[in-house]
């Protein structure tokens, strides 16, 4: 049994060297290995993103210009859904709301006032946000539809 520690010492050194080489990578290689695939860099007009296409954001400033954004958390935190036009069925476009997660904050980064409704097809208005405004939502509701003030089909 006295020879066992002498035998294990070189084996431990070889294992440590192998593990060290596996743990060392260049910054570019590390970034390439961890970069998510198929995440859109920007949204075009009229496109929306939610849980399926958005990994969440950290601040109101992450809402793209020309969009209205809703977050699952207060103060622009958590998962985000982004809209660039009227949506008669928000739940079809925002997977986390469709799964029952209530939005807690909004940022209207458009030049227009937007109204939101509890039901699809602009029924049962629950609120609106003026252009450039952001904040926490006071109610506990899902947004069923969304439209720009004075746009065609919007009941204002």
C-alpha positions as CSV (number, residue, x, y, z in Angstrom):
1,X,0.0,0.0,0.0
2,X,3.0,2.3,0.4
3,X,3.4,2.5,-3.4
4,X,-0.1,3.7,-4.1
5,X,0.4,7.4,-3.3
6,X,3.5,7.4,-5.6
7,X,1.5,5.8,-8.3
8,X,-1.4,8.2,-8.1
9,X,0.6,11.4,-8.0
10,X,1.7,11.2,-11.7
11,X,-1.9,10.2,-12.7
12,X,-3.3,13.2,-10.9
13,X,-0.8,15.5,-12.7
14,X,-1.8,14.1,-16.2
15,X,-5.6,14.5,-15.4
16,X,-5.0,18.1,-14.2
17,X,-3.1,18.9,-17.4
18,X,-5.9,17.4,-19.6
19,X,-8.6,19.3,-17.7
20,X,-6.6,22.5,-18.0
21,X,-6.3,22.2,-21.7
22,X,-10.0,21.5,-22.0
23,X,-10.9,24.6,-19.9
24,X,-8.7,27.0,-21.9
25,X,-10.2,28.6,-25.0
26,X,-9.7,31.8,-26.9
27,X,-12.3,34.6,-26.3
28,X,-13.4,34.3,-29.9
29,X,-13.9,30.5,-29.7
30,X,-15.8,30.9,-26.4
31,X,-18.1,33.5,-27.9
32,X,-18.7,31.5,-31.0
33,X,-19.5,28.4,-29.0
34,X,-22.1,30.2,-26.8
35,X,-23.7,32.5,-29.3
36,X,-27.4,31.7,-29.8
37,X,-28.5,30.7,-33.3
38,X,-31.4,32.2,-35.2
39,X,-32.0,35.2,-32.9
40,X,-33.1,38.1,-35.0
41,X,-31.0,41.2,-34.7
42,X,-33.9,43.5,-35.5
43,X,-37.6,43.5,-36.2
44,X,-39.2,44.9,-39.3
45,X,-42.3,47.0,-39.2
46,X,-45.3,45.0,-38.2
47,X,-43.3,42.1,-36.7
48,X,-43.6,41.0,-33.1
49,X,-41.4,38.9,-30.9
50,X,-42.0,37.1,-27.6
51,X,-40.7,34.1,-25.7
52,X,-40.1,32.2,-28.9
53,X,-37.9,34.8,-30.6
54,X,-36.7,37.0,-27.7
55,X,-34.5,35.9,-24.8
56,X,-35.6,38.8,-22.6
57,X,-34.2,42.2,-22.1
58,X,-32.8,44.2,-19.2
59,X,-34.2,47.8,-19.7
60,X,-36.7,50.0,-21.4
61,X,-34.0,51.2,-23.7
62,X,-33.9,47.8,-25.3
63,X,-37.3,48.5,-26.9
64,X,-36.6,49.2,-30.6
65,X,-37.5,52.7,-31.9
66,X,-40.9,52.7,-33.6
67,X,-42.2,49.9,-31.4
68,X,-44.4,49.4,-28.3
69,X,-43.0,46.8,-25.9
70,X,-44.5,44.9,-23.0
71,X,-42.4,43.1,-20.3
72,X,-43.3,40.3,-18.0
73,X,-41.6,42.2,-15.1
74,X,-41.8,45.7,-13.6
75,X,-39.5,48.5,-14.9
76,X,-38.8,46.9,-18.3
77,X,-37.4,43.7,-16.8
78,X,-38.0,40.1,-17.8
79,X,-39.4,38.7,-21.1
80,X,-40.4,41.2,-23.8
81,X,-42.9,41.3,-26.6
82,X,-42.4,43.9,-29.3
83,X,-45.0,45.3,-31.6
84,X,-44.7,47.7,-34.6
85,X,-48.3,48.0,-35.7
86,X,-51.9,47.1,-34.7
87,X,-52.5,43.6,-33.5
88,X,-56.1,42.2,-33.3
89,X,-54.8,39.1,-31.4
90,X,-51.8,39.9,-29.3
91,X,-51.9,36.4,-27.6
92,X,-51.2,34.8,-31.0
93,X,-48.1,37.0,-31.4
94,X,-46.7,36.9,-27.8
95,X,-46.2,33.4,-26.5
96,X,-45.5,34.3,-22.9
97,X,-48.8,36.2,-22.6
98,X,-50.5,33.4,-24.4
99,X,-49.2,31.1,-21.6
100,X,-50.9,33.4,-19.0
101,X,-47.9,35.5,-17.9
102,X,-49.3,39.0,-17.1
103,X,-47.4,42.0,-18.5
104,X,-46.1,44.4,-15.8
105,X,-44.5,47.2,-17.7
106,X,-44.8,49.0,-21.1
107,X,-42.7,51.4,-23.2
108,X,-44.4,53.1,-26.2
109,X,-41.4,54.1,-28.4
110,X,-43.6,55.2,-31.3
111,X,-44.9,58.6,-32.3
112,X,-48.5,57.5,-31.6
113,X,-50.7,56.8,-28.6
114,X,-51.5,53.0,-28.4
115,X,-54.6,51.5,-26.8
116,X,-54.7,48.0,-25.4
117,X,-57.8,45.8,-24.9
118,X,-58.5,42.8,-22.8
119,X,-60.0,40.8,-25.7
120,X,-59.1,40.2,-29.3
121,X,-60.4,42.4,-32.0
122,X,-60.2,45.6,-29.9
123,X,-62.9,44.7,-27.4
124,X,-62.9,45.9,-23.7
125,X,-60.3,48.6,-23.6
126,X,-58.1,48.5,-20.5
127,X,-55.6,51.2,-21.1
128,X,-53.4,53.3,-23.3
129,X,-49.9,54.7,-23.4
130,X,-49.0,57.9,-25.1
131,X,-46.0,58.3,-27.4
132,X,-42.7,58.1,-25.6
133,X,-44.1,57.1,-22.3
134,X,-43.0,54.1,-20.2
135,X,-43.9,52.6,-16.8
136,X,-45.4,49.9,-14.8
137,X,-49.0,48.7,-15.5
138,X,-51.4,49.1,-12.6
139,X,-53.8,46.3,-13.5
140,X,-53.4,42.5,-13.6
141,X,-54.6,41.6,-17.1
142,X,-53.5,40.1,-20.3
143,X,-53.4,42.3,-23.4
144,X,-55.7,40.7,-26.0
145,X,-55.3,43.3,-28.7
146,X,-53.4,46.5,-29.4
147,X,-54.0,49.5,-31.8
148,X,-52.7,52.9,-32.6
149,X,-55.0,55.8,-31.8
150,X,-57.0,57.1,-34.7
151,X,-55.8,54.3,-37.0
152,X,-58.3,52.5,-39.3
153,X,-60.2,49.9,-37.3
154,X,-59.2,51.2,-33.9
155,X,-62.3,52.1,-31.8
156,X,-60.2,54.6,-29.7
